Amino acid sequence: MTTYADATATAAAIRSGEVSAREVVERAIARIEEHDAVLGCVVSERFERALAEVDAVLPPGPLHGVPLLVKDLGMRVAGLPATRGSRLWVDDVATVDSELVRRYRAAGMVVLGTSNSPELGKSASTEPLLHGPTRNPWSTGRSAGGSSGGSAAAVAADLVPLAHGNDGGGSLRIPASMCGLFGLKPSRGRVTTFPAASSLAAPLTANHVLTRSVRDSALLLDLTSAPVRGDAFAAPTPATPFAEQAARPPARLRIGLVTRRADGGAVDPQVVEAVRTTATLCEDLGHVVDEVSPAYDAGLATAGFATLMGVSLLAEVGHRLGELGRELREDDLEPFTRMLHDHYRATMTAVEVHDAHVAVQEVGWQLGAIFERVDLLLTPTLPLPVPELGVLDTRRPEVMWQVAGDYSSFTAVANATGMPALSLPCGLDRDGLPLGAHLMGDLGAEGTLLALAAQLEQARPWPLVAPAYAG
C-alpha cells in the first residue's frame, strides 16, 4: 500500500491483511503530530479514543479502519468542541454525533478529530482568529481555501485519506481547487443534516467529503446519502449506485464551456487556459463542447444568496446568545462576521427574506433552461490563482466586503439553485500551485458528473498529495 493511497485502496489493504487498521490509524496520528503544527488543519483530537475503537470491534463496513477528520462546522462529534471557528462557541461541546458522523462510523471509519474552519464559514480562506490559519501544503504561505480548508489541507498533505467538509457557497470546491483535490457538492437534500434543525440557509449548504480520487467521493455518497424520514429536502434516489456510475465511461455528453463570470468580473488568463485545456480533453474523449454564455441574473443570485446567509447568521448568533443568557460582546465575533451581523440586523426585513427565496428559485429556472441544451457546464472553479494568506483577512472587514465574493463567483450559483457541482484538478499555475476545473449539472446529476470526472481522472491523472508531502 502506498503511503498516500486513497480511502478505497486503504480499506482494501486492511481487508487483505497487508496492513492492520491500527497501523493505518497510528500512521495518520503520527502524520498529524509531525506536520500539523505548521499546517494548522486539526483543531481538536480524539486519538486515544480512536485507537481504543480500533482495538475494540469496528463495524465491518466497506471503509473499515480508514481514518478521517470531520469539519468543525455544521457537524458534531460526540465529546469534541463544536467551535464553528468562533470565540462565541469556544466552550460548546457536542454530546451526540450528527447522523452523517454516525454513518461514517457505520461504514467502519475512525474519526480522529475535527478540522479547522473560518468563523461560521464566512470566508473563502481558513484563517480564524480562534485557531489560527490553515496553510496550503503546496506552499505554506498560501491559503488552503475555505471554508473546508482544514480538511482539504489534511488530505493534500497525506494526514488522512479523506475528510468531511460542507459547502454553502463553494466551501468544498474552493479548497479542493486550491489544494489539488477532488471536491463534490451534492444536490440539495442528498445528504442529511440531522439532528441539526434546518435554518433558512440550509437549502444552500451541502455536506460531503474532500478526496484524492473520484471513486472515494462516489463511494462515500453511496454510504451517506439516504434521507432521514422528515427531511425537508430529499434528492431523488439514483437507479444505479454512484460508485457504479463513476466506474464506467459516460455516454457522449453535451458540455457547455463558460469562461466569463456572470457578474462581469475579471478571470485570470492562467485559469482560462487551464479550463480550455480540460475542454479539449473532453472533446478528445468524444464529448461535444460548445462555448455558452452564463445566462442567469448574477445580481439576483448574489442578492438572494446573501440575504439567506445573512438571516442564518442572525439566527445562529441570536440562539447562541440565548443559550448563554447575555448580549453580544465586542470580542465575540471577528470584525468581518460582526460587520455582516450588524448590517443584516439593521436592514433585514421579512419581505426581503421572502424575496430572497423567490430570487434563488428564479435563478434556478434561468440556469435550468441551459440544461435543456447541454448536459453539464464546465467553468473555472476560481477566477483567480491561490491567494497568499492575509488576502482574505477577516480583521479587515471593508476589504473582505469588496473581494470575498470574487472567490465564489463561479461556485455560489450551485448553492443558490441546489444543483450538484464539483471541482477537479486541471493543472498548475506559473507558481506551481493547483488550478481547478468546475463541472455543474442539473438537480440529481451527480452520477453524470462523477462519470465524466472519473474519465478525466483516468485520462489525465493528478498528483495525489502535495509534492512536499509525497513519499
C-alpha positions in Angstrom: 0.0 0.0 0.0 1.4 3.4 -1.0 1.8 5.9 1.8 -0.8 8.2 0.1 -3.3 5.6 -1.1 -6.9 6.8 -1.3 -9.6 5.5 1.1 -10.7 2.7 -1.2 -7.2 1.3 -1.5 -6.5 1.8 2.2 -9.6 -0.2 3.1 -8.6 -2.9 0.6 -5.2 -3.2 2.1 -6.7 -3.6 5.6 -9.1 -6.3 4.3 -6.3 -8.2 2.6 -4.1 -8.2 5.8 -1.4 -6.2 4.1 -1.7 -3.7 6.9 -3.8 -3.6 10.1 -6.4 -0.9 10.9 -4.4 0.0 13.9 -1.3 0.6 11.8 -3.2 2.8 9.5 -4.7 4.9 12.3 -1.4 5.1 14.1 0.3 6.4 10.9 -2.4 9.1 10.5 -2.0 10.2 14.1 1.8 10.3 13.6 1.5 12.4 10.4 -0.8 14.8 12.2 1.6 15.1 15.2 4.5 15.6 12.8 3.0 18.2 10.4 0.0 19.9 11.9 1.9 22.4 14.0 2.9 24.1 10.6 -0.3 23.3 8.6 -3.0 24.1 11.2 -5.5 21.5 10.0 -6.7 19.9 13.2 -8.5 21.9 16.0 -9.5 19.0 18.3 -8.4 15.4 18.5 -9.6 12.1 20.0 -6.5 10.0 19.3 -6.7 7.7 22.3 -10.4 7.1 21.8 -9.8 6.4 18.1 -7.2 3.8 19.0 -9.5 2.2 21.6 -12.2 1.9 19.0 -9.8 0.2 16.6 -8.7 -2.2 19.4 -12.4 -3.0 20.1 -14.6 -4.1 17.2 -15.1 -1.7 14.4 -18.1 -2.2 12.1 -17.2 -4.4 9.2 -18.1 -1.7 6.7 -16.6 -1.1 3.3 -14.2 1.5 4.8 -13.2 -0.5 7.8 -10.3 1.1 9.6 -10.0 4.2 7.4 -9.3 7.4 9.4 -10.9 10.8 8.7 -11.4 14.2 10.1 -14.8 16.0 10.5 -15.0 19.7 9.8 -15.6 21.9 12.9 -18.7 23.5 11.4 -22.1 22.1 10.7 -21.4 18.6 12.0 -20.9 17.4 15.6 -18.6 14.7 17.0 -19.7 13.5 20.5 -17.2 14.7 23.1 -15.4 17.2 20.9 -15.8 21.0 20.9 -18.1 22.4 18.2 -16.5 25.9 18.0 -17.5 26.8 14.4 -14.2 28.6 14.3 -15.7 31.3 16.7 -14.9 32.5 20.1 -18.6 32.7 20.8 -18.8 28.9 20.7 -15.4 28.1 22.2 -16.9 26.1 25.1 -19.7 24.3 23.1 -19.1 20.6 23.3 -21.1 18.1 21.3 -23.0 15.5 23.3 -24.0 13.3 20.3 -22.8 12.5 16.8 -24.5 14.1 13.9 -26.2 11.5 11.7 -23.6 11.9 9.0 -20.8 11.1 11.5 -22.8 8.1 12.7 -22.9 6.9 9.1 -19.1 7.3 8.8 -18.7 5.1 11.8 -21.2 2.6 10.5 -19.0 2.3 7.3 -16.1 1.3 9.6 -14.3 4.7 9.5 -12.4 6.1 12.5 -12.9 9.8 13.5 -9.5 11.3 14.6 -10.8 14.8 15.3 -12.2 18.0 13.8 -10.7 20.2 11.2 -10.2 24.0 11.0 -12.8 26.3 9.6 -13.1 30.1 9.2 -15.6 31.7 11.7 -19.0 30.4 10.8 -17.7 29.6 7.3 -17.8 33.2 6.3 -14.6 33.3 4.2 -13.1 31.5 1.2 -9.9 31.2 3.3 -9.4 29.3 6.6 -7.8 31.9 8.8 -9.9 32.1 12.0 -8.6 34.2 14.9 -9.6 31.4 17.3 -7.5 28.7 15.9 -5.1 30.5 13.5 -4.7 29.9 9.8 -4.6 26.7 7.9 -1.6 26.6 5.5 -1.7 25.2 2.0 0.6 22.1 1.8 1.6 23.1 -1.8 3.0 26.4 -0.4 2.7 27.2 3.3 2.4 31.0 2.7 -0.7 30.4 0.6 -4.4 29.9 1.6 -5.8 26.3 1.7 -9.2 27.8 0.8 -12.4 27.8 2.8 -14.4 27.1 4.5 -13.4 23.4 4.5 -9.7 24.4 4.4 -8.6 22.4 7.3 -10.0 19.2 5.8 -8.5 20.0 2.4 -5.0 20.6 3.7 -5.1 17.5 5.8 -5.9 15.3 2.7 -3.5 17.1 0.4 -0.7 16.6 3.0 -1.5 12.9 3.4 -2.5 13.3 7.1 -5.7 11.4 6.3 -7.0 9.8 3.1 -10.2 11.9 3.1 -12.0 14.4 5.3 -15.5 15.7 5.7 -16.5 19.2 4.6 -19.5 21.2 3.7 -20.3 23.7 1.0 -22.5 26.8 1.4 -21.0 28.9 -1.5 -18.1 26.8 -2.7 -16.7 25.6 0.6 -15.8 22.1 -0.6 -14.9 23.1 -4.2 -12.8 26.2 -3.4 -10.4 24.4 -1.1 -10.4 21.4 -3.4 -9.2 23.7 -6.2 -6.6 25.4 -4.0 -5.2 22.1 -2.7 -5.3 20.0 -5.8 -8.1 17.7 -4.6 -11.5 16.4 -5.8 -14.5 18.0 -4.2 -18.1 17.3 -5.0 -21.1 19.4 -3.7 -24.1 17.1 -3.9 -27.6 18.1 -4.9 -29.8 19.8 -2.4 -31.2 17.2 0.0 -28.8 14.5 -0.9 -27.0 14.3 2.5 -29.0 14.9 5.7 -28.1 17.5 8.3 -29.9 15.6 11.1 -30.2 16.3 14.0 -29.4 20.0 13.3 -32.7 21.7 12.5 -32.8 23.3 9.1 -32.4 27.1 9.1 -33.3 29.3 6.2 -29.8 28.9 4.8 -29.9 25.1 5.0 -31.1 24.7 1.4 -27.9 26.4 0.3 -25.5 24.1 2.1 -24.5 20.5 1.3 -22.2 18.1 3.2 -19.8 15.7 1.7 -16.0 14.9 1.6 -12.7 16.1 0.1 -10.9 13.2 -1.6 -7.9 12.4 -3.7 -9.9 10.2 -6.1 -13.3 10.3 -7.8 -14.1 6.7 -6.7 -13.8 7.7 -3.0 -16.2 10.5 -3.4 -18.7 8.3 -5.2 -18.5 5.5 -2.6 -18.9 8.0 0.3 -22.0 9.4 -1.4 -23.5 5.9 -1.7 -22.8 5.3 2.0 -24.2 8.5 3.4 -26.9 9.9 1.1 -30.1 8.2 2.3 -32.5 10.7 3.7 -33.8 10.7 7.3 -37.6 10.5 7.4 -39.0 14.0 7.7 -36.1 15.8 6.0 -37.4 19.0 4.4 -35.4 18.2 1.2 -34.5 14.9 -0.4 -32.8 14.4 -3.7 -34.1 11.6 -6.0 -32.6 8.2 -5.3 -30.4 7.1 -8.2 -31.3 3.9 -10.1 -27.7 2.8 -10.0 -25.2 3.4 -7.2 -22.9 6.3 -7.7 -19.8 4.1 -7.4 -21.0 2.0 -10.4 -21.8 5.2 -12.4 -18.3 6.5 -11.7 -16.7 3.2 -12.7 -18.0 3.3 -16.3 -17.5 6.0 -19.0 -20.4 8.3 -19.6 -22.4 8.4 -22.8 -21.4 11.2 -25.2 -22.1 14.4 -23.4 -23.0 17.9 -24.5 -20.8 20.2 -22.4 -21.3 24.0 -22.2 -18.0 25.8 -21.7 -18.2 29.1 -19.7 -15.0 31.2 -19.1 -16.6 34.5 -18.3 -18.1 35.4 -14.9 -21.8 36.2 -14.9 -21.1 39.3 -12.9 -18.6 40.6 -15.4 -15.6 40.4 -13.1 -12.1 39.5 -14.1 -10.8 36.0 -14.7 -7.1 35.3 -14.7 -5.8 34.1 -18.1 -4.0 31.2 -16.5 -7.3 29.9 -15.2 -9.0 30.3 -18.6 -6.2 28.4 -20.3 -6.3 25.5 -17.9 -10.1 25.1 -18.2 -9.9 25.3 -22.0 -7.3 22.5 -21.9 -9.9 20.5 -19.9 -12.5 21.3 -22.6 -10.1 20.0 -25.2 -9.6 16.8 -23.3 -13.4 16.4 -23.1 -13.5 16.6 -26.9 -10.7 14.1 -27.2 -12.8 11.7 -25.1 -15.7 12.0 -27.6 -17.8 14.7 -25.9 -19.2 17.8 -27.6 -18.1 21.1 -26.1 -19.6 24.4 -27.1 -18.9 27.8 -25.6 -22.1 29.3 -23.9 -22.8 32.4 -22.0 -23.5 32.4 -18.2 -27.2 33.1 -18.8 -28.5 33.9 -15.4 -29.0 37.1 -13.4 -25.9 37.3 -11.3 -27.2 40.2 -9.3 -30.4 38.4 -8.4 -28.4 35.3 -7.4 -26.0 37.3 -5.2 -28.7 39.3 -3.5 -30.8 36.2 -2.7 -27.9 34.2 -1.6 -26.5 36.9 0.6 -29.9 37.5 2.3 -30.4 33.8 3.1 -26.9 33.5 4.5 -27.4 36.8 6.4 -30.6 35.7 8.1 -29.0 32.4 9.0 -26.1 34.3 10.7 -28.5 36.4 12.7 -30.4 33.3 13.8 -27.2 31.4 14.8 -25.8 34.2 16.8 -29.1 35.0 18.4 -29.7 31.5 19.5 -26.2 31.2 21.0 -26.7 34.4 23.0 -30.0 33.0 24.2 -28.2 29.9 25.4 -25.6 32.0 27.2 -28.2 34.4 28.6 -26.3 37.6 27.6 -25.8 40.2 25.0 -23.2 40.2 22.2 -19.8 41.4 23.4 -17.2 43.2 21.4 -14.8 40.3 21.2 -17.4 37.5 20.5 -17.1 37.7 16.7 -14.4 38.6 14.3 -14.6 42.0 12.7 -15.9 40.8 9.3 -18.5 38.5 10.9 -19.5 41.3 13.2 -19.9 43.7 10.3 -22.2 41.2 8.5 -24.2 40.6 11.6 -24.7 44.3 12.4 -25.5 45.0 8.7 -28.3 42.4 8.4 -29.6 43.1 11.9 -30.1 46.7 10.9 -31.6 46.2 7.5 -33.2 42.7 7.3 -37.0 42.6 6.8 -39.4 39.6 6.4 -40.2 40.8 2.9 -36.5 40.6 2.0 -36.3 37.1 3.2 -39.3 36.1 1.2 -37.9 37.8 -1.9 -34.6 36.0 -1.4 -36.3 32.7 -1.6 -38.1 33.8 -4.8 -34.8 35.1 -6.2 -32.9 31.9 -5.9 -35.9 30.0 -7.4 -35.9 32.3 -10.4 -32.2 31.9 -10.8 -32.7 28.1 -10.7 -35.2 28.3 -13.5 -32.8 30.5 -15.5 -30.0 28.1 -15.1 -32.2 25.1 -15.6 -33.1 26.4 -19.1 -29.4 26.0 -20.0 -29.6 22.3 -19.2 -32.2 21.8 -21.9 -29.3 22.4 -24.3 -26.4 20.9 -22.5 -25.8 18.1 -20.1 -23.1 19.8 -18.0 -21.4 23.1 -17.6 -17.7 23.5 -17.5 -16.2 26.6 -15.8 -13.2 27.5 -13.7 -13.6 26.8 -10.0 -11.9 30.0 -9.1 -11.4 33.1 -11.2 -8.0 33.7 -9.6 -5.0 31.7 -8.6 -4.4 30.6 -5.0 -4.1 33.7 -2.8 -1.5 34.4 -0.2 -2.6 34.1 3.4 -3.8 37.5 4.6 -5.6 38.5 1.3 -8.8 37.3 2.9 -8.2 38.8 6.3 -11.4 39.0 8.4 -9.8 41.7 10.6 -10.2 44.0 7.5 -14.0 43.8 7.0 -14.1 46.6 4.4 -11.6 44.7 2.2 -13.4 41.4 2.8 -16.7 43.0 1.7 -15.1 44.1 -1.6 -13.1 41.0 -2.5 -14.6 37.9 -0.8 -17.3 37.4 -3.5 -14.7 37.1 -6.2 -13.7 33.6 -4.9 -17.2 32.2 -5.1 -18.2 33.9 -8.4 -18.3 30.6 -10.3 -19.4 28.3 -7.4 -22.1 30.0 -5.4 -24.8 29.7 -8.0 -24.9 25.9 -7.5 -25.7 26.6 -3.9 -28.4 29.1 -4.7 -30.0 26.6 -7.1 -29.3 23.4 -5.2 -27.6 21.8 -8.3 -24.7 19.4 -7.9 -21.2 20.6 -8.8 -17.6 19.6 -8.4 -14.0 20.7 -8.7 -11.2 18.6 -10.0 -7.5 19.4 -10.6 -6.8 20.7 -14.1 -3.2 21.9 -14.0 -0.8 24.3 -12.2 -0.3 28.0 -12.4 3.0 29.7 -13.1 3.9 29.4 -9.4 3.3 25.6 -9.4 0.0 25.8 -7.5 -3.1 23.9 -8.3 -5.9 25.1 -10.6 -9.4 23.6 -10.6 -12.0 22.9 -13.3 -15.6 23.2 -12.2 -18.4 21.0 -13.5 -22.0 21.6 -12.8 -25.2 19.6 -13.6 -28.9 19.8 -13.2 -30.5 18.6 -10.0 -29.8 14.9 -9.4 -27.0 14.7 -12.0 -24.2 13.6 -9.6 -23.9 10.3 -11.5 -23.1 12.0 -14.8 -20.7 14.4 -13.1 -18.8 11.6 -11.3 -18.7 9.5 -14.5 -17.1 12.4 -16.5 -14.8 13.3 -13.6 -13.5 9.7 -13.4 -13.0 9.6 -17.2 -10.9 12.8 -16.9 -9.0 11.5 -13.9 -8.0 8.4 -15.8 -7.1 10.3 -19.0 -5.0 12.9 -17.0 -4.1 11.7 -13.5 -3.4 14.4 -10.9 -0.9 14.3 -8.0 -2.5 12.5 -5.0 -0.8 14.7 -2.5 1.2 18.0 -2.4 4.7 17.3 -3.7 6.4 18.3 -0.4 4.4 15.6 1.5 4.7 12.8 -1.1 6.7 9.7 -0.3 
